[in-house]
Amino acid sequence: MTFAADACTFDWFFPGANAVQVRAHIIVEGMVQGVGFRWFVGRAADKLGLRGFVRNLYNGSVEIEAEGDRSAVEELVGEVRIGPRAAQVTNLRLEWLSPLQHPTHFEIR
């Protein structure tokens, strides 16, 4: 019996073994400061097992850099588009990047 490792997926035995790792740079605009937005993003990123950071920018927007499984990053983007109850997101800019693979956790700055 011949077994071709490159012709199969290992998700059934090692969940996430074939997950594509990505990094996203996100700028969120609107009423996103002073409403708990960074804490909202931090909790969501931790729940999804992502690495990176979130911080306020001087122009009133919020910057997020998130790295991990593409599906988890996409889920975070979906949550960020809505934001916490008190926030009002008017624009979201998203740039997909190659992963750095050296952040070890998600940081609220």
C-alpha positions in Angstrom: 0.0 0.0 0.0 1.4 3.4 -1.0 0.6 6.5 0.9 1.1 9.9 -0.8 1.3 12.5 2.0 1.2 15.4 -0.5 -2.1 14.2 -1.9 -4.1 14.2 1.3 -5.1 16.6 4.1 -4.3 16.0 7.7 -7.2 18.1 9.1 -9.0 15.0 10.3 -6.0 14.1 12.5 -4.3 17.4 13.2 -7.0 20.2 13.1 -5.6 23.3 11.5 -2.6 21.5 10.1 -3.4 22.8 6.6 -4.6 26.2 7.6 -3.2 29.1 5.7 -1.4 31.7 7.9 -1.9 35.3 7.0 -1.5 38.8 8.4 -4.0 41.6 8.0 -3.4 45.3 8.5 -6.7 47.0 9.2 -7.6 50.7 9.7 -11.1 51.3 11.2 -12.6 54.7 10.9 -15.7 56.3 12.5 -16.6 56.6 16.1 -14.1 54.0 17.3 -12.2 55.7 20.1 -13.6 56.1 23.6 -16.2 53.3 23.1 -14.2 50.2 24.2 -13.2 49.3 20.6 -9.7 48.2 21.4 -10.9 46.0 24.2 -13.6 44.6 21.9 -10.9 43.7 19.3 -8.6 42.3 21.9 -11.2 39.9 23.3 -12.2 38.8 19.8 -8.6 38.2 18.8 -7.8 36.2 21.9 -11.0 34.1 21.4 -9.9 33.4 17.8 -6.3 32.6 18.8 -4.8 35.5 16.8 -1.5 37.4 17.3 -0.8 41.0 16.7 -2.0 44.4 18.1 -4.7 47.0 18.2 -4.0 50.7 18.9 -5.6 54.2 18.6 -4.2 56.5 16.0 -3.9 60.3 16.4 -6.5 60.9 13.6 -9.2 59.2 15.6 -9.1 55.8 13.8 -8.0 52.5 15.1 -5.2 50.3 13.7 -5.2 46.6 13.9 -2.6 44.1 12.8 -3.8 40.5 13.2 -2.0 37.3 12.3 -3.1 33.7 12.3 -5.3 31.3 10.4 -7.0 33.1 7.5 -10.5 31.9 8.5 -9.9 33.3 12.0 -8.6 36.7 10.6 -11.6 36.9 8.3 -13.9 36.3 11.3 -12.2 39.1 13.2 -12.6 41.4 10.2 -16.4 40.6 10.2 -16.7 41.4 13.9 -14.6 44.6 13.6 -17.0 45.8 10.8 -19.7 45.9 13.4 -17.7 46.8 16.5 -19.0 47.1 20.0 -22.5 48.5 20.7 -21.3 52.1 21.3 -19.1 52.3 18.2 -20.0 53.4 14.7 -17.8 52.1 12.0 -17.9 54.2 8.8 -15.0 52.8 6.9 -12.6 49.8 7.1 -9.4 49.5 5.0 -8.0 46.0 4.8 -4.6 45.0 3.5 -3.5 41.3 3.3 0.2 40.7 4.1 2.6 37.8 4.5 2.8 36.6 8.1 5.7 37.7 10.3 5.4 34.7 12.6 7.0 36.4 15.5 4.2 38.0 17.5 3.3 35.5 20.3 0.1 37.1 21.5 -2.4 39.9 20.8 -1.6 43.2 22.5 -3.8 46.2 23.3 -1.6 49.2 22.9 
